[in-house]
Amino acid sequence: MADILDKKVVAGELQAIIRTIAHQKRLSVAETEEDIAALVNVSVRALRSWKAQRSIPNTIETVPLLGIVWLGLTSGNEDLKWLLHFLRATDIVVPDNPTPDWVRPLLRMVRLNGQSLSEVEINTAIERLFAVEQAETTPEATYDERKPRVVITIILFLIIISLAATGLLRLYQTSVSVCSEPVRRTDPPFLPEQGFSLYQPAANGSSVLSSQVRAVRFNERGLWVGYWPGSDGIDGVSYYDGSSQQWTHCRGLQLSSGQVVNDFAFKDDAVYVATDGAGIALLKDGRWKIYTTEHGLPSHSIYHLTIDSEGAIWAATLFGMAKLEGERWEVIYQGEANGLAGNHVLQMFDDKQGNRWFALIDRGISRLTPEREWRSYYTDDPNLRNVRGIVDDNEGGVWFATDGGGVLRFFNEEWTVFTSANDGLPSDNIRDIERDKFGRIWVAASYGVAYTPDLGSTWATHSTLDTMDVEFGCPGCAVLNDVHLALAVAGQGIGHVRIPPERPTVQVVSVPAPVQLRPNESYIFEIEVRILAEGFHTADGDALRSIEPIGADLHGTHDRVAVLEDVEIGQTYVFSNIDAPIIEDAPGQYQLSWRIWQGRRFVSEPIVIEFEVVDE
């Protein structure tokens, strides 16, 4: 919530924004109010109360207000000199030198029609905002002579960000443990149509703290979880110990709702946490220590942490790459000092050929060759310049995720582009890219997760939910090893399952042809499969499982047909629903989809049972 102390100023600026948009759109003020209210998800009545001095409340909800702020920003001229005028009407301390670092976390909170802004929109707005700040204004100009309708845009950016940044420009260390006692997990529900279990919040701490999960990483200790606080107010991290099946939560990061946990790195029994807006937090012995710009970081916006081959920790930030030297961070790569195409670095990656790659948020890809030559790619391509991740394959190729252009692969000095239209990706908005133990390349995208077993020739859909991050278990770990897969599912929690086998483990021998039934006639089907690898094991819960959504009508049969005995490699097995036949009384055509569940993951393509019920 944003406190409003001078209602005249705030109400007046909201009126100016609405009038300006109405004029630009050639709409009435009433029509404009209805459109804006729908965009920012508030009632028209509430919006109208905000722009009247006599009815404006003492506090206004942050997220809807930020939506109006963004509309004002995109419909008028920015002027940071209006900042002092408005902040004196609030209880917020006036900053001496507003910076882009203050503004970026706030812009990431903006929601219009429930959708967040793109990084391109955010970066463009910040560039315009601070370009105007540096421009000269005439000495004779007064507040009343400038355009007041955009004051609220700049002021409210800085109001909320100042709340977010309070207390973060220092190094502090907690004196008591910030981590809770472990809590036995609540068993997560299984989503049959997605093929994974989904950890969702539980009141007693027996699962994730929030459904707004941004980052997942594994180490010997377990699965680590970073959140996007949002309305949940979560300002810590969690980890799940697979051996004890317990959750532990470590709070106290002092994150605001505009700040995010982006990444983790692990070294010497310490956990480094990258935050977008609050610097780098070090968790060791149950205590936090925070690194900020006072300790050499070029920015508090940290996107990725990398440990190089010599064990050094690197941070990719809004203003370049920094390396931890003792207790201070040294800036090593910045655009103006090196050959980077831009300062906004999302990730650094060293390939097997000695190249050092840099994924830039809005300026494509930069590469430092073994000969110390700088090269840049796709710096101005509107679809490929927004890079979100880097990984290499087993053949020496380097892959890049882009937000809007799909996936890139660099191999033998040539580039290949993979898109949803041409190659079967779930979306061109790729949030993360990783490689599994079998060398397959995986992508997390706005419409699901997919992987390629053959360097992009084919892509297999793994799941269809909007996914922010994909991560594999740690090699050599006793429990959560590298056959485990964790997914940060946008707004829903964490998906968990084992990865598909490297090669087919079952072969479907026979599936029944479509049949015609009378109303209420029992239908028993049989599906025969041959075991190619691993075998069937009753202890693992191997079965034929329905992949219809939870709650779907299964027409009298069960959602799984369990394996009744262990089956060796090379043998065949027949699944039959004899214990729960299909029975349907309503005439019509029906189908049910199934998959083979083996070794605690699906191993077959969907198997469809079709039947028609006809009147006698």
Beta strands, then each sheet from edge to edge (+ up, - down):
strand 1: 2-3
strand 2: 59-60
strand 3: 111-112
strand 4: 115-116
strand 5: 183-184
strand 6: 190-191
strand 7: 196-199
strand 8: 213-219
strand 9: 222-227
strand 10: 237-241
strand 11: 246-250
strand 12: 260-267
strand 13: 270-276
strand 14: 280-284
strand 15: 287-291
strand 16: 302-307
strand 17: 313-317
strand 18: 320-325
strand 19: 328-333
strand 20: 345-350
strand 21: 356-360
strand 22: 365-368
strand 23: 374-377
strand 24: 387-392
strand 25: 398-402
strand 26: 406-411
strand 27: 414-418
strand 28: 430-435
strand 29: 441-445
strand 30: 448-452
strand 31: 460-463
strand 32: 467-472
strand 33: 484-489
strand 34: 493-498
strand 35: 506-510
strand 36: 515-517
strand 37: 526-531
strand 38: 543-546
strand 39: 560-562
strand 40: 572-576
strand 41: 588-598
strand 42: 601-602
strand 43: 607-613
sheet 1: 1+ 2-
sheet 2: 3+ 4-
sheet 3: 5+ 11- 10+ 9- 8+
sheet 4: 6+ 7- 34+ 33- 32+
sheet 5: 12+ 13- 14+ 15-
sheet 6: 16+ 17- 18+ 19-
sheet 7: 20+ 21- 22+ 23-
sheet 8: 24+ 25- 26+ 27-
sheet 9: 28+ 29- 30+ 31-
sheet 10: 35+ 37- 40+
sheet 11: 36+ 43+ 41- 38+ 39-
sheet 12: 36+ 43+ 41- 42+
end
